[in-house]
């Protein structure tokens, strides 16, 4: 149902149909018939292993040629976006620890306590029923969107650059400003994590390419046993045309012929 070529097998002695020549060879103790039956099973198992190998190879080719490169491009895009967000943050750094600025509903506040309290009031006024983020202000070059999380039952703010960075809000106004700063300060950490993921994906591509170079390890065994099986089948088939077999078949045919009746008048 998934569209994957997955095969399963089990040995079934009833699935082996023997020809007349094979039955004759078996009754005569011909070792070729036992060899043929063993090879039938072994070749079937080897073919199943090769089918699984080819299925895994096709999946690996898709990963190497499509899936991993697509993921790499997505990771590279995220890294580029976060790099630009980090530059935005650095460009809007405060000159000293006493400096502060935040915009709430279009009004700029340079007093930290006043701005923090106004932000807390604005967040508390958002519509908690919809759960949709509302634009409430701007901080250090990042638009602020606040929403109420119905699952965790708390307010949160998204600092929206090219990527979004989340900060959960509490009842402490100044503590909320610290949470905003902490969310933005983690950008280099996020970039580091993405670069590690990029290296991991690149390594998986290289390992995949190495695996694709490996042939089916039992290819020679499969070929040899298949050739021998074909040879045995041909030999057993030829046995059907030997004089002894032909004679026996002739006798059977004669016995089954209907007897001719004499024509004439009885006296």
N, C-alpha and C positions, 0 to 999 in steps of 0.2 A: 504493500500500500504506500510505502514511502518512496517507491521508485528505485530503491537500491537493489543491486544484483547480489543478493545474499543467498547462498545455498547451504543446505544442511543435508546430510546423508547418513544412512545407516546400512549395515550389511544385511541383506535379506537373501537367504539361501534359496527361497522359492523364485527369485527373480532370474535365476540362471536357467536358460533353456538350452538343452543339449541336442545336437543333431544326431542322426543315425550313426554316422561315423564316430562321433564323440562317445556315444553310448557303447558302441562296439569296442572302441579303444579303452574305455573305462572298465568294461567287463573283462577285457583281456589283460588288464593291469598295465596299460600303456602309460608310462610316466609323463608323457606329453600332455595328457588331459588334465592331470593334477597341476602341472606347471601353468597351463592355460588358465585354469580357474583361479589360481593364486595371482597370476598376472592381471586378470580382469579386475580383481579387488584392488591390487596395488596401483594400477594405472588410474582407476577411478578416484582413488584417494589423492594421487598426485595431481590429477586434473583439477580436483576441488581446491587443493592448495594453491595451484597456479591461478585459478579464478579469483580466489581471495587476495592473492598477491597483486593481480592486475587491478582489482577493485580499489585496494589501498593505494596503489600507485596513481590511479586516476584522481583520487581524493587529494593525494599529496601534490600532484601537479596543479590542481586548482588552488591549493593553499599557496604554493610557491609563486604561481603566475598571476593569481587574482586576489585571493583573500588577504594574504600578508601585505602585498604592495598597497592595497586599498587602506588597510589599517595604518600602515606607515604614513601615507599621505594625510590621513585624519589626525594622527599624532603630531606630525610636523605642522599642520595648520593650528592645532591647539597651542603648541609651543610658540609659534609666531605671534598668535593673539595675546598670550600671556606676557611675552616679551614686550609688546607694545603697551600693555596695561601697566607693566612695571615701569616703563619709561614715563607714562602719564603720572603715576604715583610720585616718582622722583621729581618730575617737573613741578608738582604741586606740594612739595615738602614745605613745612613751616621753617622759617629761618632760625627759630630758637624754640625752646620748650615753653616759653610764655606766650607764644603766638598761637592763634586759633582762628578758624573761620569755618562756618557752616551755613548753608542756605536752606531755609525751610519755607516752603510755599512762596518762593520768590523773594523772601526777606533774608538779608545777610546778617548773621550774628557773629561778632568777634569776641564776645565774652563767652568763655567756655561754659560756665554754669547756666547762663541764660539760654544759650543755644541748645544745650543738652536738654534742658527742661522743656523748651518749645518743641523739640523733636519728639520727646516722650508724649507730650500732649497730642501732637499731630498723629502719632502712631496709634494712640488709644482711640482716636476718632474715626479710624477707617472702618469700612463696612465688613464686619466679620462674617456675614451671611454668604457673600459671594465667594470669598477666599481668593479673589483675584488681586494681584499686586497693584498698589496705587503709587503713583509718583508723588513723593512727599518732599523731596529736596535734592541737594547736591553736596557732596563732601569730597574734597581733594581731587576734583576732576571726575568723580564718579556719580552719576545719577543714583538717587536712593529710591527704591521701590519697597514699600512695606506691605505685609499681608499677615493674616491670622491663620496659623496652622491648626486646623480642627483636630488633627490626630494627636499632636503633642500639646494642644491647648496653650500655645504661646505665640507671641508676635515674633516676626522675623523681618530682617531687612536685607535686600539684595543690592550689593554695590555693583552697578552695571557698567562694565567697560566693554571690551570686545568679548570677554567672558564674564560670567556672573559669580560673585563671591558672597556667600551667605553668612550673616551674623544674627544669632538669636538675641532677642531683646529681653531685658528684665525691667524691674521697677526702679532700679537705681539709674538716674539720668546720666551722671558722670560715668558710671560703669558701662553704659551703652556706648559712649564715645570710645572707651577702651576696647570694647568688642569690635567696633568698626575698624579700629587701627589694627587689631590682631588679625582680622579676616584679610586685610590688605597685606599685612606683613608676611603672610604665608604664601604669597605668589611665587617667590623663588623656590620654596619647597615643592610647590605643585610643578614647577618647571623641571626640577630635578627628577621628580617621579616620572614625568612624561619622557624625559631623556632616557631614563632607565628602561622604560617600556619600549622606546625606539631601538635601543641596543638589543633587547630581548627579541624583538620581531626580526631584526636583521640577522641575529644568530639563528633563529628558527629557519629563515630562508636558506642560509648556508648549509645547515644540517639537512634540510629537505633536498637541496641540490645533490648533496653527497649520497643520500639514500636513493635518489633517482638513478644514480650511476650504477647501483648494485643490481645485477640480474637476478632472476629467479634461481635460487641456490640449488634447486633440484632439477634444473632444466636437462642436464645430461642424463640423469637417471630416468627422467620421464621419456626422453627420446629413445634411450636404449631399450627400455621395457616395452614401449609402444612398438618399436620395430620388431622385437622378439615376438610380441603378441600377434602382430600381422603375419609373421613367418609361421607361427604355430597354426593360426587359422587357415592359412593357405595349405599347410601340410595335411591338416585334418580334413579339409575339403577335398583334396586330391584323393584321399583314401576312399572316398565314396565311389570312385571310378576304378578301383582295383578289380582284377578278374574275380576274386572270391566274392566281393560284394555284388558284382554284376550277376554272377551265377546264382547267388541266393535270391536276388531280386527276380531273376528269370524263373526260378522254381516257384516263387510266390505267385508270379503272374500266371504260370501254367495251372496252378491249383485253383485259381479263382476263375479260370475260363469255363464257361458253360459247356456241358457235354452235348455233342450232336446226336440227335435221334435218327435211327434208321428209318428210311422211308420204304414202304411196300405193303403188300397185303398179307395178312396172316392166313395160313392154311390150316 
